[in-house]
Amino acid sequence: MLNTIDTSFDSCIKCTICTTRCPVAEVNPDYPGPKQAGPDGERLRIKNPALYDEALQHCTNCKRCEVACPSGVHVGTVIQLAKARHGGFKKGPREFILSHTDMMGSLSTPTAPVVNIATQLKPVKKLLDKVLGIDQRQTLPKYTHQTFRRWFQQQKAQQNRFDRKISFFHGCFTNYNDPTVGKHLVAVLNAMNIGVTLLKKEKCCGVPLIANGFFDKARKNAELNMGQFADSLADSECVLATEPSCAMTLRDEYPEVLHVDNYALRERILFASAFISREFAKGNKPDMKPVNLRVAYHSPCHLIKQGGVIHTMELLNSIPGLEVIILDQKCCGMSGTYGFKKENYQTSQNIGQGVFDQIEALNLDYVVTDCESCKMQIEMNTAHKVMHPLTLMAQSLA
């Protein structure tokens, strides 16, 4: 049985800074904000569980409240654990489908062309809207027929030639939906004389499972992944992730939310841009050619939480010829599976409108972000294509 009470709320000084930084509270009057939903509400819920407020369902777990908190209160974690403890998660068929990404990917990739056509048809989207509550206005992600792991099998011999190696936690999206970022990470690291290995087995990091209340399944995934990390780090320097939410979950949510100990390995689990920028600082920098593009960079919420935006900016600024405009650090509103749900769709769009307006006001070649969820949201709501920083780096390799 998990201890689902986070007592860090005792450090809350009621300054309300977290609420001023909450993207949901800004656009949704039904959400009282993270101070009331988190620390204030927790004091009441401990005294009387009947005081649980259903308004907690509006929290996206973007972690902006935790970044803003001057007292280090894990506000988002308090809210997530309260929802778990008081039955605040609705775990129906929709939640199961949205959160069990390994299963859905395994089922969809063998017939990816058919699945991709079917899920874009209006009658199918209307059916998903009516039966499951997956909003028909939302663009559904496509699947790849060749998974990243299958592609990587052809690269293993080449990777074995490198003396230095890292392990890559590719995550579900790179494996099942779009392997592009994984391929570009391999290209960039190889240009730095570093080889890539994969874990013998990996499961979803658990972020969609946590977001939809499947804590037991998320914990099982975490335990498997940590065992795989321990094995892989015997032969590699560290484990890298290219998705901010994956990196945050592996490093922070495992011990804080799932109570899976990662203390011995945590410092060797890194976001890719943090590792690469460190290598650049040591002088291990590949030759680069100019990439004459004007791009705007959108900072993902979960990368802000990790303090990782500076590392991505260091990489982008190292690319010759690239003009980078940093957008205001606003949330795009997608928040993983949150924006797919019919009851959240309008809130999701209202949150992201500030980002969309900034982008449309600029004369850009591309938008750049580290997060695949942000990428989907921005491409659906603007006329711009979105690239991952590693894709730009791969294009710059001489």
C-alpha positions in Angstrom: 0.0 0.0 0.0 1.4 3.4 -1.1 1.7 6.2 1.4 -0.5 8.7 -0.5 -0.1 11.7 1.8 2.6 14.2 0.9 3.3 16.2 4.1 5.3 18.8 2.2 2.1 20.9 2.3 3.0 21.9 5.9 5.6 24.3 4.4 3.0 26.3 2.6 3.0 29.9 3.7 -0.3 30.8 1.9 1.4 33.4 -0.4 -0.8 32.3 -3.4 2.0 32.7 -5.9 1.2 29.2 -7.2 -2.3 30.2 -8.1 -1.0 33.3 -10.0 1.1 30.9 -12.1 -1.6 28.3 -12.7 -2.7 28.2 -16.3 -6.0 26.4 -15.4 -7.0 28.9 -12.8 -6.4 31.7 -15.3 -9.0 30.5 -17.7 -11.3 28.2 -15.8 -13.4 29.8 -12.9 -14.4 26.3 -11.7 -10.9 25.6 -10.5 -9.9 27.4 -7.3 -6.2 27.2 -7.9 -3.4 25.0 -6.6 -3.2 26.6 -3.2 -6.8 25.8 -2.3 -6.8 22.5 -4.2 -3.4 21.4 -2.7 -2.1 22.5 0.7 -5.3 24.2 1.9 -7.6 21.4 0.8 -5.2 18.7 2.2 -5.5 20.0 5.7 -9.3 19.7 5.4 -9.2 16.3 3.7 -7.0 14.8 6.4 -9.6 15.8 9.0 -12.6 14.7 7.0 -12.4 12.8 3.6 -15.9 14.1 2.8 -14.4 17.5 2.2 -12.7 16.3 -1.0 -13.5 18.7 -3.8 -14.2 17.4 -7.3 -12.6 20.6 -8.6 -9.2 18.8 -8.3 -10.0 17.1 -11.6 -9.2 20.3 -13.4 -5.5 20.2 -12.4 -3.3 19.3 -15.4 -0.2 18.5 -13.2 1.8 21.0 -15.3 4.0 21.6 -12.2 4.1 25.4 -12.7 2.9 25.7 -9.2 5.9 23.8 -7.9 8.3 25.9 -9.9 6.7 29.1 -8.5 6.5 28.0 -4.8 9.1 29.8 -2.7 8.8 27.1 0.0 9.4 24.1 -2.1 6.0 22.5 -1.7 5.2 19.8 -4.2 1.8 21.2 -4.9 1.0 19.1 -8.0 2.1 16.0 -6.2 -0.2 16.8 -3.2 -3.1 17.1 -5.7 -2.4 13.9 -7.6 -2.1 11.9 -4.4 -5.3 13.4 -3.0 -7.1 12.4 -6.2 -5.8 8.8 -5.8 -6.7 8.6 -2.2 -10.2 9.9 -2.5 -11.3 8.3 -5.8 -10.9 11.5 -7.8 -9.9 9.7 -10.9 -12.5 8.4 -13.4 -10.9 5.2 -14.7 -13.2 4.2 -17.6 -12.5 2.8 -21.1 -11.3 6.2 -22.3 -8.8 6.6 -19.5 -7.6 3.0 -20.1 -7.0 3.6 -23.8 -5.3 7.0 -23.4 -3.0 5.8 -20.6 -1.9 2.3 -21.7 0.3 3.5 -24.4 2.5 0.4 -24.7 -0.6 -1.8 -25.3 -2.2 0.7 -27.8 1.2 1.0 -29.6 1.7 -2.7 -29.9 -1.8 -3.2 -31.3 -1.7 -0.2 -33.7 1.8 -0.3 -35.3 1.3 -3.6 -37.2 -1.6 -2.0 -39.1 -0.5 1.6 -38.8 -1.5 2.8 -42.3 -5.1 1.6 -41.7 -5.3 2.9 -38.1 -4.0 6.3 -39.2 -6.6 6.6 -41.9 -9.4 5.4 -39.7 -8.7 7.7 -36.8 -8.7 10.8 -39.1 -12.2 10.0 -40.5 -15.0 12.3 -39.3 -17.4 9.4 -38.6 -14.8 7.6 -36.5 -13.9 10.8 -34.6 -17.6 11.5 -33.9 -18.0 8.0 -32.6 -15.0 8.3 -30.3 -16.5 11.6 -29.1 -20.0 10.2 -28.4 -19.0 6.8 -27.0 -15.7 7.6 -25.2 -15.6 11.3 -24.7 -12.4 11.8 -26.8 -13.1 15.2 -28.3 -13.7 15.0 -32.1 -12.0 18.4 -32.6 -8.7 17.1 -31.4 -6.2 15.7 -33.8 -5.3 12.1 -32.9 -1.6 11.0 -33.1 -0.5 8.8 -35.9 1.4 5.5 -35.5 4.5 4.3 -37.3 4.6 1.0 -39.1 8.4 0.5 -38.2 8.9 1.1 -34.5 12.1 2.8 -33.3 13.3 -0.5 -31.7 12.9 -2.3 -35.0 14.8 0.4 -36.8 17.5 0.3 -34.1 18.2 -3.4 -34.7 19.9 -2.4 -37.9 22.2 0.1 -36.1 23.5 -2.2 -33.3 26.6 -3.3 -35.1 27.6 0.3 -35.8 26.9 1.4 -32.2 29.1 -1.3 -30.8 32.2 0.3 -32.5 32.1 3.3 -30.0 34.1 3.1 -26.8 31.7 5.5 -25.0 28.1 4.5 -24.8 24.8 5.8 -23.3 21.5 4.0 -22.8 18.5 5.6 -24.4 15.0 5.5 -22.8 13.1 6.1 -26.0 9.6 6.3 -24.5 6.3 5.3 -26.1 5.9 8.2 -28.6 9.3 7.7 -30.2 8.8 4.0 -30.4 5.3 3.7 -31.6 4.3 7.1 -33.1 7.3 8.9 -34.6 10.9 7.6 -34.4 12.4 10.8 -35.9 13.7 12.2 -32.6 15.3 8.9 -31.6 17.0 8.6 -35.0 18.3 12.2 -34.7 19.6 11.6 -31.1 21.6 8.6 -32.5 23.0 10.7 -35.3 24.0 13.6 -33.0 25.7 11.4 -30.4 27.5 9.3 -33.0 28.9 12.6 -34.4 30.3 13.2 -30.9 31.9 9.7 -30.9 29.3 8.3 -28.4 27.4 5.1 -29.1 23.8 4.4 -28.2 22.3 1.2 -26.6 18.7 0.4 -25.7 17.4 -1.2 -22.5 16.7 -4.8 -23.1 13.1 -4.0 -22.1 11.3 -0.8 -21.2 7.8 0.1 -20.3 6.0 3.5 -20.5 7.6 5.9 -18.0 4.1 6.1 -16.3 3.2 9.7 -16.8 -0.1 9.0 -18.6 -0.9 6.2 -16.2 -0.4 8.6 -13.2 -2.5 11.3 -15.0 -5.4 8.8 -15.3 -5.2 7.2 -11.9 -3.6 3.8 -12.8 -1.0 4.1 -10.0 -0.5 0.3 -9.5 0.3 -0.2 -13.2 2.6 2.9 -13.2 4.4 1.5 -10.1 5.0 -1.8 -11.8 6.4 -0.1 -14.9 8.6 2.0 -12.7 10.0 -1.0 -10.9 10.7 -2.8 -14.2 12.4 0.3 -15.7 14.6 0.9 -12.6 15.7 -2.7 -12.8 16.6 -2.3 -16.5 18.4 1.0 -15.7 20.6 -0.7 -13.1 21.5 -3.4 -15.6 22.2 -1.0 -18.5 24.3 1.4 -16.4 26.9 -1.3 -15.8 28.0 -0.8 -19.4 26.9 2.8 -20.2 27.5 6.2 -18.7 23.9 7.3 -18.2 20.4 6.9 -19.3 19.0 9.7 -21.6 15.4 10.6 -22.4 14.3 13.0 -25.1 10.8 13.6 -23.8 10.6 16.1 -20.9 7.7 14.4 -19.2 9.5 11.0 -19.3 12.7 12.5 -17.8 10.7 14.3 -15.1 8.8 11.1 -14.2 11.8 8.9 -14.2 13.7 11.3 -11.9 11.1 12.9 -9.7 7.7 11.1 -9.9 9.1 7.7 -9.2 10.2 8.5 -5.7 7.7 11.3 -4.9 4.4 9.9 -6.4 5.0 6.1 -6.9 7.4 5.6 -4.0 9.9 3.7 -6.1 13.4 4.4 -4.9 15.7 5.7 -7.6 18.2 7.4 -5.3 21.3 5.3 -6.4 20.6 6.0 -10.1 18.8 9.4 -10.3 21.9 11.5 -11.1 22.6 9.2 -14.1 19.1 9.7 -15.6 19.4 12.8 -17.7 17.4 14.8 -20.2 19.2 14.6 -23.6 20.0 18.3 -23.9 21.5 18.5 -20.4 23.9 15.7 -21.3 24.8 17.1 -24.8 25.3 20.7 -23.4 27.6 19.2 -20.8 29.7 17.5 -23.5 29.8 20.7 -25.5 31.2 22.5 -22.4 34.0 19.9 -22.3 34.9 20.5 -25.9 33.2 17.4 -27.4 31.3 19.3 -30.1 30.7 18.1 -33.6 31.5 20.1 -36.7 28.3 22.0 -37.7 27.2 23.7 -40.9 24.9 26.8 -41.0 21.1 26.2 -40.7 19.7 29.5 -41.9 16.3 29.4 -40.3 14.2 31.7 -38.1 12.5 29.7 -35.3 10.6 30.3 -32.1 11.3 28.1 -29.1 8.4 27.0 -26.9 9.4 25.9 -23.4 7.5 22.7 -22.2 6.1 22.9 -18.7 7.8 19.7 -17.5 11.2 20.9 -18.8 10.8 24.2 -16.9 10.1 22.1 -13.8 13.5 20.4 -14.3 15.4 23.6 -15.0 16.3 22.2 -18.4 15.3 25.0 -20.8 18.7 26.6 -20.4 20.4 23.4 -21.8 18.1 23.3 -24.8 18.8 27.0 -25.5 22.6 26.4 -25.3 22.2 23.7 -28.0 20.1 25.9 -30.2 22.4 28.8 -29.8 25.3 26.6 -30.8 23.9 26.0 -34.3 25.4 28.4 -36.9 23.0 30.6 -38.8 20.0 29.8 -36.6 17.9 32.7 -35.3 16.0 31.7 -32.2 13.2 33.7 -30.6 12.2 32.6 -27.2 8.4 32.6 -26.7 6.9 33.7 -23.4 6.9 30.7 -21.0 3.2 30.0 -21.3 1.6 26.5 -21.2 0.3 25.2 -24.5 -2.6 23.6 -22.7 -2.3 20.1 -24.1 -0.8 18.4 -20.9 -0.6 14.9 -22.4 -3.9 13.1 -22.3 -5.7 16.1 -20.7 -6.5 17.9 -23.9 -8.0 14.8 -25.6 -10.9 14.7 -23.1 -14.1 16.3 -24.2 -14.7 18.0 -20.8 -11.2 19.6 -20.9 -11.0 20.5 -24.6 -12.1 24.2 -24.3 -10.0 24.8 -21.2 -7.0 23.3 -23.1 -7.6 25.6 -26.0 -8.1 28.7 -23.8 -4.8 27.9 -22.0 -2.9 27.6 -25.2 -4.3 30.7 -26.9 -1.5 32.9 -25.7 1.1 30.6 -27.2 -0.8 30.4 -30.5 -1.2 34.2 -30.7 2.5 34.7 -30.1 3.5 32.2 -32.8 1.0 33.6 -35.4 2.3 37.2 -34.8 5.9 36.2 -35.8 7.4 35.6 -39.2 8.9 32.1 -38.7 10.2 29.1 -40.6 9.4 26.7 -37.7 8.5 26.4 -34.1 10.8 24.4 -31.9 10.0 22.5 -28.8 11.3 19.4 -26.9 7.8 18.0 -26.1 5.7 15.9 -28.5 2.5 16.8 -26.7 3.2 20.5 -27.2 4.1 19.8 -30.8 0.7 18.2 -31.5 -1.1 21.1 -29.8 0.8 23.9 -31.7 0.6 22.2 -35.1 -3.2 21.7 -34.6 -3.8 25.4 -33.7 -1.3 27.3 -35.9 -0.1 27.2 -39.4 3.5 26.3 -38.4 5.3 23.0 -38.4 7.1 22.1 -35.2 10.6 20.6 -34.9 12.5 19.0 -32.0 15.9 20.7 -31.1 17.6 17.4 -31.9 16.2 17.5 -35.5 17.8 20.9 -36.0 21.1 19.7 -34.6 21.0 16.7 -36.9 20.4 19.0 -39.9 23.4 21.0 -38.8 25.9 18.1 -38.8 28.6 18.7 -41.4 
